[in-house]
Amino acid sequence: MAGKLDGVDWKILRELMADGRITNVTLAQRAGITPPPCLRRVRALEEGGFIRGYHAEVDEAMLGYNLIVFVMVTLHSQSETDLRAFENLVLTWPAVRECYMMSGDFDYHLKCVATDMPAFQDFLLREVTPAPNVASVKTFVTIRQSKSEAGVPVNL
């Protein structure tokens, strides 16, 4: 379906990325179609994997998570087995909100949240640093966020 997305599909995706709770009627109006085909298109986008799910965007600080830290992890071994083992371990760490395998000077880039520096330090020293196959860890504490946009750019 990737090559089959037309302008209407892209309009639907743009609107849903901006507001996942938009009504089908409003979505159809903004996409320039009637509600029944709009609903069919949304379902097709979901079934095709273009829409993976819906969630609430929360304010971390209001929920007590005042610290966002990026952690760069280098492993001793980059065999597929060792990479998968590390990724599976990361899946068990609630503080890690995003994890990317990287090319370059380090193997993984983790986005972590914590209530404060002592909580993050505890997580780092108890979980990340002693994890099997971890060779080095570098941390970068954020000062402030200047942009946060979900999804991908849609230029129509």
C-alpha angles and dihedrals in degrees: 000000000000094000090040098064110118131192093275092053090051091049090051091049092048092052094045092049088053095044121008090185096058113132119248090241093055092042090052091050092051091046091049097241137099122269100255096057089040091058090047090052093049090051091048090050089050094047091045091056096245089116109045097180148306128263143166116258105225133196105245095201094050088054092051099262099124098161130068116184130181113215123198113202127194119194129210092227129030098192112139090248092053093045091052091046091054092046091051090051091050089055088065094055110089091191090066107083098172133018128188131182106225140199118226132037098353135033105223137028114203126190108209134184128202138170091239143336096279090053091049092046090052091051092047095049097038100041117011106038097046094042115125115271095010109141101174142355130203122187131203118193114209121234097195140332116247100178138018121171126164124217126010133304115273116199113186 
